[in-house]
């Protein structure tokens, strides 16, 4: 990333250029990213190609003012952090699904970030509803966060049998838990962005992918709640967990919500691409 790209990215987040890559700056940027850049899968249903290259990610998220899913959001955020002086490692994870079964390899991309003053942190701005702040990577106890109570634990030899049937557990694998429930299994070996191309292709083409079966656009709100547009259903969740839902009517109303609440300008309302093939 060049200096102009860094400045444009920081401007989208409403952040000043930091003097040092500290943990406090990381926490601030992490929260700002969740508030400013939505988690969305619109490209899947708009027929837009998802290209895991730094320039293309910056064009989409910074220049076009869009969001994305994990590969795009964490891929771009990792590039920003590296440009600001952080030591960033891309990590692969497999997401826990129904009945505790693990998803495909390269199912999820997360970041291990080393700061100049505070050790290693698990940063993840691409998992939807998750921790608002980075998690201490080496901490094995409970970590309180506005998004819940999190733990990073070693994936023991019995974890696959209990949760996934025949999944292999590597010695270094870690499970990330939220409020006692497993969210994803994290590998600790370094990866590069190109390693996730197959996962991104699967999630944007396979009828088995939940991204193919529904539309989602979601971001954290300034008060710690969340706003989500799923198709035509708008859900606003307050920080205390209370929810308000309403069904949007006209296309104009849907497009206005995308524009005014998420900063995304669309010419037409996206339709679920996989609806026909999924019944």
KOLTI-138553 format. One line per 3 residues: their letters; for each residue x, y, z of C-alpha. Coordinates in Angstrom, 2 decimals, padded with zeros to 5 digits, always signed. Example, Ala and Ser with C-alpha at 12.3 -4.5 7.8 and 13.67 -1.06 7.14 Angstrom:
# KOLTI-138553
as> +012.30,-004.50,+007.80 ~ +013.67,-001.06,+007.14
END
This chain:
# KOLTI-138553
xxx> +000.00,+000.00,+000.00 ~ +001.24,+003.46,-000.81 ~ +000.75,+006.47,+001.45
xxx> -002.28,+007.74,-000.50 ~ -004.02,+004.37,-000.13 ~ -003.24,+004.29,+003.59
xxx> -004.63,+007.81,+004.03 ~ -007.79,+006.94,+002.07 ~ -008.35,+003.78,+004.13
xxx> -007.87,+005.64,+007.41 ~ -010.25,+008.35,+006.18 ~ -012.93,+005.73,+005.57
xxx> -012.47,+004.57,+009.15 ~ -012.47,+008.14,+010.45 ~ -009.04,+007.59,+012.00
xxx> -005.90,+009.70,+012.26 ~ -002.58,+008.35,+011.02 ~ -001.03,+006.71,+014.10
xxx> +002.48,+007.53,+015.27 ~ +003.23,+003.97,+016.39 ~ +001.72,+000.50,+015.85
xxx> +000.55,+000.08,+019.44 ~ -002.15,-002.13,+020.93 ~ -004.33,+000.89,+021.72
xxx> -004.23,+001.98,+018.08 ~ -005.03,-001.58,+016.98 ~ -008.05,-001.69,+019.28
xxx> -009.28,+001.65,+017.96 ~ -008.85,+000.68,+014.30 ~ -010.50,-002.71,+014.89
xxx> -013.61,-001.11,+016.38 ~ -013.75,+001.61,+013.75 ~ -013.53,-001.00,+010.98
xxx> -016.48,-002.96,+012.38 ~ -018.54,+000.23,+012.52 ~ -017.57,+001.65,+009.12
xxx> -017.12,-001.34,+006.79 ~ -020.05,-003.76,+006.59 ~ -019.85,-007.51,+006.50
xxx> -021.72,-008.28,+003.27 ~ -021.99,-010.91,+000.56 ~ -023.62,-008.77,-002.13
xxx> -020.91,-009.53,-004.70 ~ -021.92,-013.19,-004.64 ~ -025.44,-012.29,-005.80
xxx> -024.55,-009.38,-008.04 ~ -022.29,-011.57,-010.17 ~ -019.19,-009.61,-009.17
xxx> -015.89,-011.49,-009.22 ~ -014.15,-011.79,-005.85 ~ -010.42,-011.32,-006.46
xxx> -008.06,-011.86,-003.53 ~ -005.41,-009.39,-004.56 ~ -004.49,-006.38,-002.45
xxx> -005.22,-003.76,-005.12 ~ -008.62,-005.23,-005.96 ~ -009.56,-005.42,-002.28
xxx> -008.59,-001.79,-001.74 ~ -010.48,-000.74,-004.87 ~ -013.61,-002.37,-003.49
xxx> -013.43,-001.49,+000.19 ~ -011.72,+001.90,+000.07 ~ -012.42,+003.40,-003.37
xxx> -015.89,+001.94,-003.94 ~ -016.99,+002.18,-000.29 ~ -018.15,-001.43,-000.15
xxx> -017.77,-004.17,+002.42 ~ -017.16,-007.87,+001.94 ~ -016.77,-011.16,+003.75
xxx> -013.83,-012.52,+005.73 ~ -011.26,-012.93,+002.95 ~ -011.85,-009.40,+001.73
xxx> -012.30,-007.61,+005.05 ~ -009.44,-009.24,+006.94 ~ -007.30,-009.31,+003.81
xxx> -007.62,-005.55,+003.35 ~ -007.37,-004.78,+007.09 ~ -004.23,-006.90,+007.31
xxx> -002.69,-004.92,+004.45 ~ -003.50,-001.65,+006.22 ~ -002.02,-002.84,+009.50
xxx> +001.16,-004.02,+007.79 ~ +001.50,-000.63,+006.08 ~ +001.19,+001.03,+009.50
xxx> +004.08,-001.03,+010.88 ~ +002.35,-003.98,+012.51 ~ +003.70,-007.50,+012.09
xxx> +000.72,-009.28,+010.49 ~ +000.24,-012.99,+009.83 ~ -002.71,-014.40,+007.89
xxx> -004.24,-017.47,+009.53 ~ -006.67,-020.05,+008.17 ~ -009.64,-021.34,+010.14
xxx> -012.58,-023.71,+009.76 ~ -015.94,-022.49,+011.04 ~ -018.09,-024.62,+013.33
xxx> -021.47,-025.35,+011.79 ~ -024.54,-027.34,+012.80 ~ -023.93,-030.13,+015.29
xxx> -020.40,-028.84,+015.84 ~ -019.08,-029.97,+012.47 ~ -016.23,-028.05,+010.92
xxx> -016.44,-026.35,+007.55 ~ -014.12,-026.62,+004.59 ~ -010.36,-025.93,+004.73
xxx> -009.65,-022.20,+004.30 ~ -013.21,-021.55,+005.44 ~ -012.22,-018.34,+007.20
xxx> -009.34,-015.88,+007.29 ~ -008.23,-014.20,+010.53 ~ -005.19,-012.14,+011.54
xxx> -002.43,-012.56,+014.09 ~ -001.07,-009.09,+014.81 ~ +002.05,-008.21,+016.78
xxx> +002.25,-004.73,+018.26 ~ +005.29,-002.83,+019.47 ~ +004.05,-002.79,+023.05
xxx> +001.54,-005.55,+023.71 ~ +002.42,-008.97,+022.30 ~ +000.27,-010.89,+019.81
xxx> -003.43,-010.34,+019.14 ~ -006.16,-012.13,+017.21 ~ -007.81,-009.51,+015.01
xxx> -010.96,-010.41,+013.10 ~ -013.15,-007.82,+011.38 ~ -014.63,-010.39,+009.00
xxx> -016.74,-012.79,+011.05 ~ -019.92,-010.77,+011.40 ~ -021.06,-010.67,+015.03
xxx> -017.86,-011.37,+016.96 ~ -015.48,-009.57,+019.33 ~ -015.45,-005.80,+019.08
xxx> -011.76,-005.69,+020.01 ~ -008.79,-007.93,+019.24 ~ -008.28,-010.90,+021.55
xxx> -005.01,-011.62,+023.34 ~ -003.60,-014.48,+021.30 ~ -001.71,-016.19,+024.11
xxx> -004.39,-015.82,+026.78 ~ -006.23,-019.06,+027.59 ~ -008.65,-017.69,+030.15
xxx> -011.87,-015.78,+029.59 ~ -011.65,-012.49,+027.73 ~ -014.53,-010.10,+028.34
xxx> -015.59,-008.07,+025.33 ~ -018.73,-006.05,+024.44 ~ -019.47,-008.80,+021.91
xxx> -019.43,-011.57,+024.51 ~ -017.06,-013.65,+026.62 ~ -014.34,-015.21,+024.51
xxx> -011.72,-017.88,+025.03 ~ -008.91,-019.16,+022.86 ~ -008.16,-022.75,+023.84
xxx> -006.03,-025.57,+022.53 ~ -008.00,-028.02,+020.39 ~ -007.47,-031.21,+022.36
xxx> -007.35,-034.73,+020.89 ~ -010.98,-035.38,+021.87 ~ -012.32,-032.24,+020.19
xxx> -012.75,-033.82,+016.75 ~ -014.59,-036.82,+018.11 ~ -016.94,-034.68,+020.18
xxx> -017.57,-031.92,+017.65 ~ -016.73,-033.07,+014.19 ~ -016.65,-036.82,+013.83
xxx> -013.48,-037.54,+011.89 ~ -011.79,-034.15,+011.62 ~ -008.06,-034.19,+012.23
xxx> -006.78,-032.06,+015.10 ~ -003.27,-030.68,+014.66 ~ -001.24,-030.17,+017.81
xxx> -001.12,-026.41,+017.35 ~ -004.76,-025.85,+016.39 ~ -006.79,-023.50,+018.56
xxx> -010.52,-023.22,+019.12 ~ -012.04,-019.75,+019.44 ~ -015.11,-019.80,+021.70
xxx> -017.78,-017.18,+022.28 ~ -019.99,-017.47,+025.37 ~ -018.90,-021.10,+025.69
xxx> -019.75,-022.09,+022.11 ~ -017.06,-022.88,+019.52 ~ -016.89,-020.37,+016.67
xxx> -013.97,-021.60,+014.59 ~ -010.83,-023.72,+014.71 ~ -007.74,-021.69,+014.00
xxx> -004.47,-022.89,+012.50 ~ -001.33,-021.09,+013.64 ~ +000.84,-021.66,+010.55
xxx> +001.27,-018.56,+008.37 ~ -000.68,-018.29,+005.14 ~ -000.73,-015.90,+002.18
xxx> -003.78,-014.33,+000.61 ~ -003.61,-016.60,-002.43 ~ -004.10,-019.66,-000.22
xxx> -007.73,-018.62,+000.33 ~ -008.75,-018.43,-003.34 ~ -010.35,-021.88,-003.30
xxx> -012.32,-021.11,-000.14 ~ -013.59,-017.83,-001.61 ~ -014.56,-019.61,-004.83
xxx> -016.43,-022.34,-002.92 ~ -018.33,-019.85,-000.77 ~ -019.35,-017.79,-003.81
xxx> -020.40,-020.71,-006.07 ~ -021.36,-023.81,-004.08 ~ -025.06,-024.47,-003.32
xxx> -023.83,-025.84,+000.01 ~ -022.43,-022.44,+001.03 ~ -024.68,-020.37,+003.29
xxx> -023.46,-017.28,+001.42 ~ -025.18,-018.62,-001.70 ~ -028.50,-019.12,+000.06
xxx> -029.05,-015.67,+001.53 ~ -028.22,-011.98,+001.33 ~ -026.62,-010.21,+004.27
xxx> -025.28,-006.75,+004.97 ~ -024.38,-006.01,+008.58 ~ -022.27,-003.67,+010.66
xxx> -021.69,-002.64,+014.25 ~ -023.43,+000.57,+015.34 ~ -021.92,+003.39,+017.34
xxx> -023.72,+002.38,+020.54 ~ -022.41,-001.19,+020.41 ~ -025.47,-002.68,+018.75
xxx> -025.81,-004.01,+015.22 ~ -027.82,-003.23,+012.10 ~ -028.44,-006.01,+009.57
xxx> -030.26,-006.13,+006.27 ~ -031.07,-009.70,+005.20 ~ -032.83,-009.51,+001.87
xxx> -035.73,-007.19,+002.74 ~ -035.69,-007.79,+006.51 ~ -034.08,-004.98,+008.48
xxx> -032.99,-005.83,+012.03 ~ -031.66,-003.28,+014.49 ~ -030.20,-004.81,+017.66
xxx> -029.37,-002.55,+020.61 ~ -026.35,-003.07,+022.83 ~ -028.60,-004.61,+025.49
xxx> -029.83,-007.24,+023.03 ~ -033.29,-005.84,+022.32 ~ -034.26,-006.17,+018.66
xxx> -036.51,-004.34,+016.26 ~ -037.36,-006.00,+012.96 ~ -039.35,-004.80,+009.99
xxx> -039.93,-005.95,+006.45 ~ -039.04,-003.41,+003.81 ~ -041.51,-002.96,+000.99
xxx> -040.46,-001.21,-002.18 ~ -037.15,-001.52,-003.99 ~ -036.60,+002.18,-003.35
xxx> -036.84,+001.60,+000.40 ~ -034.32,-001.25,+000.24 ~ -031.87,+000.77,-001.84
xxx> -032.23,+003.71,+000.55 ~ -031.26,+001.51,+003.52 ~ -028.20,+000.22,+001.67
xxx> -027.24,+003.79,+000.84 ~ -028.07,+005.60,+004.08 ~ -027.29,+002.95,+006.69
xxx> -024.39,+001.14,+005.02 ~ -022.99,+003.69,+002.57 ~ -023.49,+001.32,-000.37
xxx> -024.98,+002.72,-003.56 ~ -026.68,+000.11,-005.74 ~ -028.60,+000.57,-008.99
xxx> -030.93,-002.36,-008.31 ~ -031.91,-004.61,-005.43 ~ -029.80,-007.80,-005.44
xxx> -031.62,-011.14,-005.61 ~ -030.42,-014.39,-004.08 ~ -028.41,-016.02,-006.84
xxx> -028.74,-019.55,-005.49 ~ -032.50,-019.40,-004.84 ~ -033.57,-021.48,-007.85
xxx> -030.93,-024.16,-007.54 ~ -031.63,-024.49,-003.82 ~ -035.34,-025.09,-004.31
END
